[in-house]
Amino acid sequence: LAGTHIICDRKFLLECKNSPAARTPPCCLPQTPGVTSLAQSSLAKLEELKERNESEEAMPGEQPRAVAP
């Protein structure tokens, strides 16, 4: 069999999880909206929901209205 068989123990793998290198995306990772970054439409929806929640908190006596998709 050709190739290399790498054996890692559980403790080593758990320590790698907390490494700073494991928390950053690779430098050559392409920006794909909706996959590696939020889609632009998702960002717009998040902003809209945030504004709606803030306005509902400002007017606690009113009933929330249903929004069509």
C-alpha positions, 0 to 999 in steps of 0.5 A, spaced: 500 500 500 502 506 498 501 512 502 502 515 509 498 512 515 497 518 520 495 516 527 493 521 532 490 520 539 484 523 542 487 528 547 492 531 541 485 531 537 481 535 542 487 540 544 487 541 536 480 543 537 482 549 541 488 552 537 488 559 534 489 556 527 483 552 528 479 558 529 481 562 523 478 560 515 484 558 511 487 564 507 485 561 500 478 559 501 474 562 496 468 567 498 461 563 496 455 567 498 451 562 502 456 557 503 463 560 506 459 567 507 452 569 508 448 571 502 447 578 501 439 576 501 440 573 508 444 579 510 438 584 508 433 579 511 437 579 518 437 587 518 430 587 516 428 582 522 433 586 527 429 593 525 422 589 526 424 586 533 426 593 535 420 597 533 416 591 536 420 592 543 418 600 542 411 599 542 409 593 547 402 594 547 400 592 539 400 585 537 405 582 532 403 582 525 403 576 520 408 577 514 407 573 508 414 570 505 
